[in-house]
Amino acid sequence: MYKGVIFDIDGTLYDYQINDKLAMKHFCGYIERTMGISEENFRKTYTEARNIIHQRLKDTAASHSRVLMIQTALELLGKNPFDYVLELYDVYWNYFLENMRPYDGAEEFLRELKKRGVKISTCTDMTAQIQYRKIKKLGLDKFIDFMVTSEETGFEKPSAIMFELALHKMRVRADEAAYFGDALDRDVLGAANVGIEPFWFVADRKVTGGDDFIKVRSYRDAYKMFFGGD
C-alpha cells in the first residue's frame, strides 16, 4: 500500500475540457450581449491573446492566467481593460466553478485513501488561488492534505521539483508514492522520472503511446486496483 498519492487536478479529478468548452460559450455569449463583439471575433482575438501570453510566459504559472489573457484580448480589440477585465474574469470562472463536478468515483477513491491513512497531495501547473477554489467546489478539500502549484515552485511539470515538493510535504519517499495524471509527458513521465509510480488517467479518451504505464479509465477501476472488490 502506498503511503502517499499525488493527483493532478485539471483533467484528472474532473473533466476540464467539457467545463472549459461550456464556460467559454457562456463567456463569449456574455461579451456579445454586453459589448457587441461577435463570438467569432472574440474567440479569434482570445486565441491570439492566449498565444501571446503562452509565448511570453512559457512554462510559468502566469502563462495560465485568465486575467492576462482577457487583458491582452481587450487590448487587441482596442478596449480599456480597466472597464471590463475583472468582470469578465468572474463571468468565466463563476460559470466554470458552478458547473464542475468530480469524475465519477473520485470522491469515494479519495475517501478510502484518507480512511487508510494515506497522505494526499495535488500537483498542478496553475496559480494557487483558482486551484484551491476548484478543489473546494469539487468537495474534495476534506480529503486532500497538501497543494503544490507551479506558482509555488517557479517551474511547471515535468520539472522534478513539482513532484519532489509534494513528496516532501507528505513526508514520503518516491518509492512509497503513486501519481495520477492525465498528461503523458508532463504528469506520467514527470512522476516516473523521479521514481514515483504513475497511473495515467485517460478516462474515455483515445490515447497512443505510454504502453509501459498503467492506464486508468475510471476511479471505480482505480478503487479495484488499490483496494480490491467488485
TASULWO-V557913 format. One record per residue. N is the residue number from 1. RES is the residue in three letters. PHI is phi in degrees with one decimal (999 if undefined). PSI is psi in whole degrees, 0 to 359 (none if undefined). NEAR is the number of other ideal C-beta (glycine too) atoms within 10 Angstrom. Layout:
n=N res=RES phi=PHI psi=PSI near=NEAR
n=N res=RES phi=PHI psi=PSI near=NEAR
This chain:
n=1 res=MET phi=999 psi=137 near=10
n=2 res=TYR phi=-72.0 psi=150 near=18
n=3 res=LYS phi=-92.5 psi=341 near=17
n=4 res=GLY phi=-147.3 psi=143 near=24
n=5 res=VAL phi=-129.9 psi=132 near=26
n=6 res=ILE phi=-112.2 psi=137 near=28
n=7 res=PHE phi=-123.5 psi=132 near=27
n=8 res=ASP phi=-64.9 psi=163 near=25
n=9 res=ILE phi=-105.6 psi=294 near=24
n=10 res=ASP phi=-71.7 psi=120 near=20
n=11 res=GLY phi=86.1 psi=356 near=20
n=12 res=THR phi=-117.5 psi=313 near=26
n=13 res=LEU phi=-92.2 psi=342 near=27
n=14 res=TYR phi=-155.2 psi=168 near=19
n=15 res=ASP phi=-84.9 psi=98 near=18
n=16 res=TYR phi=-65.9 psi=317 near=17
n=17 res=GLN phi=-60.1 psi=313 near=12
n=18 res=ILE phi=-68.5 psi=323 near=12
n=19 res=ASN phi=-66.9 psi=318 near=20
n=20 res=ASP phi=-65.9 psi=320 near=16
n=21 res=LYS phi=-60.3 psi=313 near=11
n=22 res=LEU phi=-68.8 psi=319 near=14
n=23 res=ALA phi=-66.3 psi=322 near=21
n=24 res=MET phi=-67.4 psi=324 near=17
n=25 res=LYS phi=-63.7 psi=314 near=13
n=26 res=HIS phi=-62.6 psi=315 near=17
n=27 res=PHE phi=-59.1 psi=310 near=24
n=28 res=CYS phi=-67.9 psi=325 near=20
n=29 res=GLY phi=-64.2 psi=320 near=13
n=30 res=TYR phi=-63.2 psi=316 near=15
n=31 res=ILE phi=-64.5 psi=319 near=24
n=32 res=GLU phi=-63.9 psi=319 near=15
n=33 res=ARG phi=-71.1 psi=321 near=9
n=34 res=THR phi=-95.8 psi=333 near=12
n=35 res=MET phi=-115.7 psi=350 near=15
n=36 res=GLY phi=73.2 psi=19 near=8
n=37 res=ILE phi=-99.4 psi=124 near=18
n=38 res=SER phi=-62.3 psi=151 near=12
n=39 res=GLU phi=-58.0 psi=318 near=14
n=40 res=GLU phi=-61.0 psi=314 near=10
n=41 res=ASN phi=-66.0 psi=317 near=14
n=42 res=PHE phi=-69.0 psi=319 near=21
n=43 res=ARG phi=-59.7 psi=317 near=17
n=44 res=LYS phi=-62.2 psi=315 near=13
n=45 res=THR phi=-68.6 psi=321 near=17
n=46 res=TYR phi=-65.6 psi=321 near=21
n=47 res=THR phi=-62.4 psi=318 near=12
n=48 res=GLU phi=-62.4 psi=316 near=14
n=49 res=ALA phi=-63.1 psi=317 near=21
n=50 res=ARG phi=-61.4 psi=318 near=18
n=51 res=ASN phi=-63.7 psi=321 near=12
n=52 res=ILE phi=-62.1 psi=313 near=16
n=53 res=ILE phi=-65.2 psi=317 near=22
n=54 res=HIS phi=-62.5 psi=319 near=14
n=55 res=GLN phi=-69.3 psi=321 near=9
n=56 res=ARG phi=-72.6 psi=323 near=12
n=57 res=LEU phi=-119.0 psi=34 near=14
n=58 res=LYS phi=-50.7 psi=135 near=9
n=59 res=ASP phi=60.5 psi=35 near=13
n=60 res=THR phi=-129.6 psi=157 near=18
n=61 res=ALA phi=-61.1 psi=326 near=21
n=62 res=ALA phi=-64.5 psi=341 near=14
n=63 res=SER phi=-67.5 psi=347 near=20
n=64 res=HIS phi=-99.0 psi=1 near=22
n=65 res=SER phi=-68.2 psi=120 near=19
n=66 res=ARG phi=-67.2 psi=327 near=20
n=67 res=VAL phi=-58.4 psi=313 near=15
n=68 res=LEU phi=-67.1 psi=323 near=19
n=69 res=MET phi=-67.5 psi=316 near=24
n=70 res=ILE phi=-65.7 psi=316 near=24
n=71 res=GLN phi=-56.3 psi=312 near=20
n=72 res=THR phi=-66.5 psi=320 near=22
n=73 res=ALA phi=-62.6 psi=317 near=27
n=74 res=LEU phi=-62.8 psi=319 near=24
n=75 res=GLU phi=-63.3 psi=319 near=15
n=76 res=LEU phi=-63.6 psi=330 near=14
n=77 res=LEU phi=-87.8 psi=0 near=16
n=78 res=GLY phi=76.8 psi=23 near=6
n=79 res=LYS phi=-102.5 psi=147 near=15
n=80 res=ASN phi=-77.7 psi=116 near=9
n=81 res=PRO phi=-57.8 psi=329 near=16
n=82 res=PHE phi=-62.7 psi=338 near=9
n=83 res=ASP phi=-80.8 psi=340 near=11
n=84 res=TYR phi=-136.6 psi=333 near=19
n=85 res=VAL phi=-59.5 psi=316 near=21
n=86 res=LEU phi=-70.0 psi=321 near=12
n=87 res=GLU phi=-62.1 psi=314 near=11
n=88 res=LEU phi=-68.4 psi=325 near=23
n=89 res=TYR phi=-57.7 psi=314 near=18
n=90 res=ASP phi=-68.8 psi=324 near=11
n=91 res=VAL phi=-59.2 psi=314 near=20
n=92 res=TYR phi=-66.5 psi=304 near=19
n=93 res=TRP phi=-72.2 psi=326 near=16
n=94 res=ASN phi=-63.4 psi=319 near=12
n=95 res=TYR phi=-68.1 psi=316 near=18
n=96 res=PHE phi=-56.6 psi=308 near=22
n=97 res=LEU phi=-65.7 psi=322 near=16
n=98 res=GLU phi=-64.6 psi=330 near=11
n=99 res=ASN phi=-103.4 psi=356 near=13
n=100 res=MET phi=-78.8 psi=147 near=19
n=101 res=ARG phi=-139.2 psi=147 near=14
n=102 res=PRO phi=-68.9 psi=154 near=19
n=103 res=TYR phi=-58.4 psi=147 near=19
n=104 res=ASP phi=-54.5 psi=129 near=11
n=105 res=GLY phi=87.2 psi=350 near=14
n=106 res=ALA phi=-63.8 psi=316 near=25
n=107 res=GLU phi=-63.1 psi=317 near=18
n=108 res=GLU phi=-64.5 psi=321 near=14
n=109 res=PHE phi=-64.8 psi=313 near=25
n=110 res=LEU phi=-65.6 psi=322 near=23
n=111 res=ARG phi=-61.1 psi=318 near=13
n=112 res=GLU phi=-69.1 psi=321 near=15
n=113 res=LEU phi=-58.8 psi=312 near=24
n=114 res=LYS phi=-61.2 psi=317 near=16
n=115 res=LYS phi=-59.0 psi=326 near=10
n=116 res=ARG phi=-89.4 psi=7 near=12
n=117 res=GLY phi=81.0 psi=15 near=8
n=118 res=VAL phi=-78.4 psi=132 near=22
n=119 res=LYS phi=-74.7 psi=142 near=22
n=120 res=ILE phi=-127.7 psi=131 near=18
n=121 res=SER phi=-133.0 psi=154 near=23
n=122 res=THR phi=-101.5 psi=160 near=24
n=123 res=CYS phi=-148.2 psi=108 near=30
n=124 res=THR phi=-140.8 psi=141 near=29
n=125 res=ASP phi=-85.7 psi=68 near=26
n=126 res=MET phi=-154.8 psi=176 near=20
n=127 res=THR phi=-78.6 psi=149 near=20
n=128 res=ALA phi=-65.9 psi=317 near=15
n=129 res=GLN phi=-58.9 psi=312 near=10
n=130 res=ILE phi=-70.8 psi=330 near=20
n=131 res=GLN phi=-71.0 psi=323 near=22
n=132 res=TYR phi=-62.7 psi=320 near=14
n=133 res=ARG phi=-63.0 psi=319 near=13
n=134 res=LYS phi=-63.2 psi=312 near=24
n=135 res=ILE phi=-61.5 psi=319 near=22
n=136 res=LYS phi=-63.0 psi=315 near=12
n=137 res=LYS phi=-65.7 psi=327 near=17
n=138 res=LEU phi=-73.1 psi=346 near=20
n=139 res=GLY phi=76.7 psi=21 near=13
n=140 res=LEU phi=-102.0 psi=358 near=21
n=141 res=ASP phi=-62.2 psi=332 near=12
n=142 res=LYS phi=-71.6 psi=348 near=11
n=143 res=PHE phi=-104.8 psi=340 near=19
n=144 res=ILE phi=-96.7 psi=132 near=20
n=145 res=ASP phi=-90.2 psi=326 near=13
n=146 res=PHE phi=-143.3 psi=155 near=16
n=147 res=MET phi=-124.0 psi=135 near=18
n=148 res=VAL phi=-124.2 psi=126 near=25
n=149 res=THR phi=-123.6 psi=158 near=22
n=150 res=SER phi=-68.6 psi=339 near=25
n=151 res=GLU phi=-64.7 psi=323 near=20
n=152 res=GLU phi=-73.8 psi=322 near=15
n=153 res=THR phi=-91.8 psi=337 near=20
n=154 res=GLY phi=84.1 psi=1 near=11
n=155 res=PHE phi=-136.9 psi=156 near=16
n=156 res=GLU phi=-107.9 psi=162 near=22
n=157 res=LYS phi=-60.9 psi=143 near=25
n=158 res=PRO phi=-92.5 psi=24 near=21
n=159 res=SER phi=-55.3 psi=136 near=19
n=160 res=ALA phi=-60.2 psi=328 near=15
n=161 res=ILE phi=-60.7 psi=330 near=17
n=162 res=MET phi=-62.2 psi=313 near=26
n=163 res=PHE phi=-75.7 psi=321 near=28
n=164 res=GLU phi=-66.1 psi=325 near=16
n=165 res=LEU phi=-68.0 psi=322 near=19
n=166 res=ALA phi=-62.2 psi=317 near=28
n=167 res=LEU phi=-61.1 psi=316 near=24
n=168 res=HIS phi=-60.9 psi=316 near=13
n=169 res=LYS phi=-64.8 psi=321 near=17
n=170 res=MET phi=-79.2 psi=344 near=21
n=171 res=ARG phi=60.3 psi=47 near=10
n=172 res=VAL phi=-130.5 psi=157 near=20
n=173 res=ARG phi=-82.2 psi=162 near=12
n=174 res=ALA phi=-58.9 psi=320 near=17
n=175 res=ASP phi=-76.5 psi=1 near=10
n=176 res=GLU phi=-106.0 psi=6 near=18
n=177 res=ALA phi=-123.2 psi=156 near=25
n=178 res=ALA phi=-123.4 psi=158 near=22
n=179 res=TYR phi=-135.3 psi=135 near=29
n=180 res=PHE phi=-115.3 psi=125 near=24
n=181 res=GLY phi=-154.4 psi=158 near=26
n=182 res=ASP phi=-98.1 psi=348 near=23
n=183 res=ALA phi=-104.5 psi=123 near=18
n=184 res=LEU phi=-61.5 psi=311 near=19
n=185 res=ASP phi=-73.0 psi=312 near=11
n=186 res=ARG phi=-80.1 psi=314 near=18
n=187 res=ASP phi=-86.3 psi=297 near=29
n=188 res=VAL phi=-66.6 psi=308 near=29
n=189 res=LEU phi=-68.1 psi=324 near=17
n=190 res=GLY phi=-61.2 psi=316 near=24
n=191 res=ALA phi=-66.3 psi=314 near=30
n=192 res=ALA phi=-60.6 psi=323 near=18
n=193 res=ASN phi=-66.4 psi=340 near=14
n=194 res=VAL phi=-105.7 psi=8 near=18
n=195 res=GLY phi=91.4 psi=11 near=15
n=196 res=ILE phi=-89.7 psi=138 near=27
n=197 res=GLU phi=-75.0 psi=118 near=16
n=198 res=PRO phi=-93.2 psi=146 near=24
n=199 res=PHE phi=-120.4 psi=120 near=24
n=200 res=TRP phi=-86.4 psi=107 near=23
n=201 res=PHE phi=-83.6 psi=104 near=28
n=202 res=VAL phi=-103.4 psi=347 near=18
n=203 res=ALA phi=52.1 psi=232 near=17
n=204 res=ASP phi=-101.2 psi=15 near=7
n=205 res=ARG phi=-77.5 psi=149 near=11
n=206 res=LYS phi=-89.1 psi=122 near=5
n=207 res=VAL phi=-127.8 psi=158 near=11
n=208 res=THR phi=-127.0 psi=157 near=6
n=209 res=GLY phi=79.3 psi=185 near=10
n=210 res=GLY phi=62.5 psi=32 near=16
n=211 res=ASP phi=-67.5 psi=342 near=6
n=212 res=ASP phi=-81.4 psi=353 near=9
n=213 res=PHE phi=-110.9 psi=153 near=17
n=214 res=ILE phi=-75.2 psi=124 near=15
n=215 res=LYS phi=-96.5 psi=136 near=16
n=216 res=VAL phi=-119.4 psi=125 near=18
n=217 res=ARG phi=-89.9 psi=333 near=12
n=218 res=SER phi=-156.9 psi=163 near=17
n=219 res=TYR phi=-76.2 psi=344 near=23
n=220 res=ARG phi=-64.9 psi=317 near=16
n=221 res=ASP phi=-65.6 psi=319 near=16
n=222 res=ALA phi=-61.5 psi=320 near=24
n=223 res=TYR phi=-59.2 psi=315 near=17
n=224 res=LYS phi=-65.3 psi=320 near=12
n=225 res=MET phi=-60.4 psi=319 near=13
n=226 res=PHE phi=-85.7 psi=322 near=19
n=227 res=PHE phi=-121.1 psi=354 near=13
n=228 res=GLY phi=78.0 psi=187 near=7
n=229 res=GLY phi=94.9 psi=172 near=7
n=230 res=ASP phi=-90.9 psi=none near=3
